[in-house]
């Protein structure tokens, strides 16, 4: 059986993705990002490539790019937990707390996942603690009230 160009290209992309993961695991975030950027540009409709790029950009501290790519990954795969959590975290770090919690609500509305249900309260509680360490504006106070009310309805599970 002959290998087609498409099969060859797919195999090369998988190998490049594996290499990006290896660079990430070795702590070479810049190299991992460069490989993932090439993959995401070459195959912009592959949520795994775009989502992993967003995740590594977040880890690297580039929240602006991470949020943009996480949005793309969420658009490609709305039920992707990694993309949703990365978008939440990126938006939160950019100061868009309402957008971050809106993403949590969007994801929860369409996806039930035992793992997500276990990790969500921790993420929300951590974000709430960070919000409480500095003076809140009126929008943040309103958001905090909404989230507190929801957390009271659904106690933290550990």
Backbone as CSV, one residue per row, in Angstrom:
resi,resn,N_x,N_y,N_z,CA_x,CA_y,CA_z,C_x,C_y,C_z
1,UNK,0.832,-1.165,0.000,0.000,0.000,0.000,0.889,1.245,0.000
2,UNK,0.573,2.171,-0.877,1.342,3.403,-1.008,0.867,4.464,-0.020
3,UNK,1.807,5.207,0.489,1.485,6.315,1.384,1.204,7.557,0.542
4,UNK,0.064,8.179,0.784,-0.272,9.393,0.046,0.428,10.585,0.691
5,UNK,0.468,11.696,-0.045,1.065,12.925,0.489,0.323,13.369,1.743
6,UNK,-0.995,13.246,1.739,-1.796,13.633,2.896,-1.445,12.789,4.125
7,UNK,-1.291,11.490,3.923,-0.916,10.612,5.043,0.485,10.958,5.553
8,UNK,1.374,11.255,4.614,2.736,11.635,4.986,2.715,12.939,5.784
9,UNK,1.958,13.931,5.285,1.861,15.216,5.975,1.273,15.044,7.379
10,UNK,0.231,14.222,7.495,-0.369,13.966,8.804,0.644,13.328,9.752
11,UNK,1.401,12.368,9.256,2.408,11.700,10.078,3.488,12.698,10.513
12,UNK,3.879,13.584,9.619,4.882,14.601,9.954,4.335,15.568,11.007
13,UNK,3.049,15.932,10.883,2.434,16.833,11.858,2.351,16.173,13.237
14,UNK,2.018,14.903,13.267,1.963,14.184,14.541,3.362,14.130,15.159
15,UNK,4.365,13.887,14.347,5.742,13.854,14.848,6.154,15.233,15.375
16,UNK,5.772,16.285,14.668,6.090,17.648,15.118,5.361,17.966,16.425
17,UNK,4.112,17.516,16.541,3.342,17.719,17.766,4.020,16.998,18.940
18,UNK,4.438,15.762,18.694,5.150,15.006,19.722,6.432,15.722,20.133
19,UNK,7.117,16.281,19.167,8.359,17.015,19.460,8.053,18.268,20.282
20,UNK,6.961,18.950,19.957,6.566,20.136,20.730,6.271,19.750,22.175
21,UNK,5.592,18.629,22.361,5.306,18.156,23.718,6.598,17.802,24.464
22,UNK,7.537,17.197,23.743,8.824,16.857,24.355,9.576,18.131,24.758
23,UNK,9.556,19.157,23.903,10.208,20.439,24.233,9.533,21.054,25.459
24,UNK,8.211,20.975,25.502,7.480,21.486,26.660,7.905,20.754,27.929
25,UNK,7.913,19.437,27.855,8.276,18.629,29.022,9.710,18.889,29.481
26,UNK,10.569,19.291,28.541,11.960,19.602,28.874,12.107,21.031,29.394
27,UNK,10.992,21.756,29.484,11.038,23.128,29.977,11.398,24.154,28.921
28,UNK,11.437,23.744,27.678,11.778,24.636,26.568,10.481,25.205,25.972
29,UNK,9.824,26.078,26.744,8.520,26.582,26.325,8.589,27.379,25.029
30,UNK,9.629,28.181,24.862,9.773,28.970,23.629,9.845,28.076,22.400
31,UNK,10.638,27.001,22.478,10.742,26.069,21.353,9.422,25.334,21.118
32,UNK,8.755,24.959,22.196,7.459,24.290,22.059,6.459,25.224,21.381
33,UNK,6.454,26.483,21.788,5.531,27.456,21.186,5.817,27.615,19.702
34,UNK,7.075,27.741,19.332,7.413,27.906,17.899,6.914,26.716,17.073
35,UNK,7.123,25.505,17.572,6.644,24.320,16.852,5.115,24.308,16.764
36,UNK,4.466,24.622,17.867,3.003,24.617,17.878,2.425,25.733,17.019
37,UNK,3.095,26.879,16.964,2.634,27.967,16.091,2.670,27.530,14.628
38,UNK,3.747,26.842,14.251,3.836,26.346,12.868,2.735,25.342,12.572
39,UNK,2.501,24.431,13.518,1.445,23.434,13.331,0.067,24.091,13.243
40,UNK,-0.188,25.039,14.135,-1.495,25.705,14.145,-1.694,26.543,12.881
41,UNK,-0.626,27.098,12.349,-0.733,27.864,11.102,-0.966,26.918,9.915
42,UNK,-0.304,25.780,9.952,-0.433,24.795,8.872,-1.792,24.100,8.894
43,UNK,-2.300,23.831,10.087,-3.591,23.156,10.233,-4.447,23.927,11.252
44,UNK,-4.956,25.088,10.838,-5.686,25.953,11.773,-7.007,25.368,12.271
45,UNK,-7.477,24.295,11.673,-8.739,23.685,12.099,-8.545,22.459,12.975
46,UNK,-7.339,22.241,13.465,-7.065,21.123,14.381,-7.081,21.653,15.809
47,UNK,-8.156,21.403,16.548,-8.257,21.955,17.902,-7.143,21.492,18.837
48,UNK,-6.612,20.305,18.633,-5.525,19.829,19.509,-4.292,20.717,19.362
49,UNK,-3.969,21.096,18.126,-2.791,21.934,17.895,-3.011,23.336,18.454
50,UNK,-4.165,23.921,18.146,-4.466,25.291,18.584,-4.626,25.339,20.106
51,UNK,-5.305,24.335,20.667,-5.511,24.298,22.113,-4.219,24.117,22.889
52,UNK,-3.364,23.238,22.412,-2.084,23.035,23.095,-1.222,24.292,22.991
53,UNK,-1.262,24.962,21.837,-0.543,26.228,21.689,-1.027,27.224,22.741
54,UNK,-2.333,27.351,22.891,-2.899,28.277,23.885,-2.431,27.914,25.290
55,UNK,-2.442,26.630,25.599,-2.047,26.168,26.926,-0.586,26.486,27.223
56,UNK,0.294,26.243,26.261,1.724,26.511,26.472,1.970,28.019,26.526
57,UNK,1.246,28.793,25.709,1.393,30.249,25.777,0.967,30.763,27.154
58,UNK,-0.106,30.185,27.694,-0.535,30.571,29.038,0.569,30.275,30.053
59,UNK,1.101,29.071,29.976,2.160,28.662,30.899,3.379,29.571,30.780
60,UNK,3.622,30.061,29.573,4.754,30.953,29.306,4.470,32.380,29.770
61,UNK,3.210,32.676,30.089,2.844,34.010,30.570,2.338,34.951,29.502
62,UNK,2.137,34.461,28.287,1.613,35.292,27.203,0.093,35.148,27.165
63,UNK,-0.573,35.815,28.099,-2.012,35.646,28.284,-2.829,36.176,27.110
64,UNK,-2.341,37.218,26.461,-3.066,37.784,25.309,-3.147,36.759,24.174
65,UNK,-2.009,36.215,23.783,-1.997,35.209,22.713,-2.713,33.936,23.150
66,UNK,-2.525,33.573,24.412,-3.180,32.386,24.929,-4.697,32.520,24.836
67,UNK,-5.227,33.663,25.227,-6.681,33.880,25.164,-7.180,33.802,23.724
68,UNK,-6.446,34.419,22.801,-6.862,34.400,21.387,-6.886,32.972,20.846
69,UNK,-5.847,32.202,21.140,-5.804,30.829,20.636,-6.779,29.916,21.370
70,UNK,-6.987,30.151,22.653,-7.978,29.353,23.389,-9.375,29.617,22.829
71,UNK,-9.658,30.876,22.474,-10.955,31.187,21.831,-11.106,30.407,20.522
72,UNK,-10.029,30.375,19.746,-10.063,29.610,18.485,-10.318,28.142,18.761
73,UNK,-9.624,27.580,19.745,-9.785,26.166,20.076,-11.204,25.880,20.562
74,UNK,-11.760,26.776,21.374,-13.133,26.614,21.861,-14.111,26.675,20.688
75,UNK,-13.862,27.563,19.741,-14.736,27.654,18.561,-14.672,26.370,17.735
76,UNK,-13.487,25.780,17.644,-13.316,24.539,16.882,-13.879,23.331,17.616
77,UNK,-13.764,23.350,18.938,-14.191,22.213,19.748,-14.804,22.743,21.055
78,UNK,-16.080,23.137,21.005,-16.708,23.785,22.164,-16.709,22.956,23.436
79,UNK,-16.584,21.645,23.327,-16.602,20.791,24.517,-15.205,20.431,25.018
80,UNK,-14.189,21.071,24.471,-12.812,20.780,24.877,-12.517,21.442,26.222
81,UNK,-12.323,20.606,27.223,-12.086,21.090,28.579,-10.788,21.885,28.676
82,UNK,-9.712,21.403,28.058,-8.437,22.101,28.133,-8.558,23.504,27.556
83,UNK,-9.225,23.643,26.421,-9.375,24.959,25.802,-10.206,25.879,26.693
84,UNK,-11.267,25.344,27.282,-12.130,26.148,28.145,-11.386,26.628,29.383
85,UNK,-10.673,25.729,30.036,-9.927,26.110,31.244,-8.824,27.107,30.898
86,UNK,-8.138,26.901,29.775,-7.085,27.830,29.359,-7.677,29.203,29.068
87,UNK,-8.839,29.233,28.408,-9.487,30.516,28.133,-9.864,31.201,29.445
88,UNK,-10.453,30.456,30.372,-10.806,31.012,31.684,-9.571,31.628,32.344
89,UNK,-8.495,30.858,32.428,-7.295,31.315,33.125,-6.683,32.533,32.438
90,UNK,-6.637,32.512,31.114,-6.048,33.636,30.373,-6.861,34.905,30.570
91,UNK,-8.178,34.785,30.423,-9.039,35.957,30.618,-8.913,36.484,32.041
92,UNK,-8.862,35.583,33.000,-8.732,36.008,34.387,-7.446,36.804,34.586
93,UNK,-6.325,36.290,34.056,-5.046,36.983,34.204,-5.008,38.310,33.458
94,UNK,-5.817,38.438,32.416,-5.890,39.696,31.682,-6.816,40.702,32.372
95,UNK,-7.457,40.277,33.453,-8.350,41.170,34.184,-9.796,41.118,33.727
96,UNK,-10.096,40.249,32.768,-11.476,40.099,32.289,-12.158,39.016,33.122
97,UNK,-12.430,39.342,34.387,-13.007,38.358,35.299,-14.400,37.935,34.861
98,UNK,-15.177,38.886,34.399,-16.531,38.542,33.961,-16.478,37.617,32.740
99,UNK,-15.600,37.908,31.796,-15.441,37.036,30.629,-14.971,35.651,31.020
100,UNK,-14.092,35.594,32.014,-13.584,34.300,32.484,-14.724,33.463,33.059
101,UNK,-15.526,34.064,33.919,-16.617,33.317,34.523,-17.737,33.027,33.517
102,UNK,-17.878,33.887,32.521,-18.839,33.604,31.450,-18.422,32.345,30.695
103,UNK,-17.112,32.181,30.480,-16.615,30.979,29.801,-16.887,29.741,30.646
104,UNK,-16.682,29.844,31.941,-16.981,28.707,32.823,-18.456,28.336,32.687
105,UNK,-19.316,29.334,32.711,-20.760,29.073,32.613,-21.104,28.454,31.264
106,UNK,-20.488,28.944,30.195,-20.748,28.397,28.857,-20.378,26.922,28.813
107,UNK,-19.195,26.631,29.308,-18.725,25.247,29.252,-19.604,24.340,30.102
108,UNK,-19.927,24.784,31.282,-20.750,23.957,32.170,-22.124,23.694,31.572
109,UNK,-22.626,24.635,30.785,-23.951,24.472,30.195,-23.975,23.386,29.122
110,UNK,-22.821,23.126,28.487,-22.822,22.166,27.373,-22.082,20.878,27.672
111,UNK,-21.353,20.826,28.760,-20.514,19.652,28.982,-20.550,19.216,30.429
112,UNK,-20.951,18.018,30.637,-20.824,17.468,31.980,-19.606,16.551,31.982
113,UNK,-18.734,16.806,32.908,-17.523,16.003,33.034,-17.213,15.871,34.516
114,UNK,-17.035,14.660,34.971,-16.727,14.450,36.381,-15.439,15.178,36.766
115,UNK,-14.428,15.119,35.899,-13.166,15.796,36.199,-13.376,17.300,36.267
116,UNK,-14.133,17.848,35.330,-14.378,19.287,35.320,-15.146,19.689,36.575
117,UNK,-16.136,18.892,36.954,-16.912,19.188,38.157,-16.025,19.146,39.402
118,UNK,-14.998,18.292,39.402,-14.076,18.227,40.536,-13.138,19.424,40.568
119,UNK,-12.673,19.880,39.398,-11.682,20.958,39.375,-12.306,22.346,39.378
120,UNK,-13.515,22.490,38.880,-14.139,23.804,38.772,-14.245,24.534,40.107
121,UNK,-14.721,23.912,41.171,-14.811,24.646,42.434,-13.458,25.180,42.911
122,UNK,-12.399,24.429,42.680,-11.062,24.875,43.076,-10.654,26.098,42.271
123,UNK,-10.913,26.062,40.964,-10.583,27.195,40.098,-11.376,28.422,40.538
124,UNK,-12.684,28.243,40.744,-13.528,29.366,41.142,-13.108,29.922,42.500
125,UNK,-12.858,29.045,43.459,-12.480,29.491,44.802,-11.154,30.249,44.761
126,UNK,-10.211,29.764,43.987,-8.920,30.433,43.856,-9.098,31.819,43.251
127,UNK,-9.910,31.900,42.219,-10.159,33.195,41.578,-10.842,34.147,42.553
128,UNK,-11.780,33.640,43.316,-12.468,34.485,44.297,-11.492,35.023,45.343
129,UNK,-10.608,34.167,45.826,-9.626,34.620,46.811,-8.757,35.728,46.231
130,UNK,-8.363,35.595,44.966,-7.536,36.630,44.340,-8.314,37.933,44.205
131,UNK,-9.602,37.828,43.874,-10.426,39.032,43.752,-10.549,39.751,45.091
132,UNK,-10.553,39.010,46.173,-10.776,39.592,47.487,-9.529,40.272,48.054
133,UNK,-8.386,40.148,47.441,-7.157,40.716,47.988,-6.956,42.170,47.598
134,UNK,-7.812,42.703,46.752,-7.687,44.107,46.372,-9.084,44.714,46.281
135,UNK,-9.175,46.038,46.328,-10.496,46.668,46.265,-11.205,46.296,44.965
136,UNK,-12.505,46.041,45.084,-13.295,45.641,43.929,-14.065,46.826,43.377
137,UNK,-14.168,46.877,42.041,-15.052,47.873,41.451,-16.469,47.298,41.444
138,UNK,-17.443,48.070,41.006,-18.842,47.634,41.101,-19.110,46.391,40.251
139,UNK,-18.495,46.277,39.077,-18.690,45.085,38.242,-18.113,43.843,38.911
140,UNK,-16.951,43.989,39.516,-16.338,42.856,40.190,-17.154,42.440,41.412
141,UNK,-17.706,43.420,42.140,-18.549,43.091,43.296,-19.783,42.316,42.847
142,UNK,-20.403,42.757,41.740,-21.580,42.075,41.209,-21.213,40.646,40.798
143,UNK,-20.096,40.489,40.099,-19.634,39.165,39.683,-19.352,38.284,40.897
144,UNK,-18.702,38.847,41.899,-18.393,38.095,43.108,-19.675,37.611,43.789
145,UNK,-20.686,38.457,43.829,-21.964,38.055,44.436,-22.594,36.897,43.672
146,UNK,-22.548,36.950,42.347,-23.119,35.881,41.517,-22.388,34.569,41.776
147,UNK,-21.062,34.622,41.761,-20.271,33.408,41.944,-20.444,32.859,43.355
148,UNK,-20.464,33.733,44.350,-20.676,33.262,45.727,-22.024,32.553,45.853
149,UNK,-23.049,33.139,45.250,-24.377,32.524,45.317,-24.351,31.142,44.671
150,UNK,-23.676,31.021,43.545,-23.598,29.722,42.875,-22.805,28.732,43.711
151,UNK,-21.715,29.172,44.322,-20.922,28.276,45.151,-21.702,27.821,46.380
152,UNK,-22.552,28.680,46.917,-23.357,28.278,48.060,-24.367,27.198,47.670
153,UNK,-24.847,27.247,46.429,-25.766,26.226,45.950,-25.057,24.907,45.682
154,UNK,-23.749,24.986,45.376,-22.973,23.802,45.033,-21.712,23.824,45.883
155,UNK,-21.752,23.201,47.066,-20.601,23.234,47.986,-19.331,22.677,47.341
156,UNK,-18.206,23.169,47.810,-16.910,22.686,47.314,-16.739,21.223,47.680
157,UNK,-16.294,20.435,46.696,-16.010,19.019,46.925,-14.511,18.823,46.859
158,UNK,-14.000,18.028,47.735,-12.542,17.743,47.700,-12.316,16.273,47.599
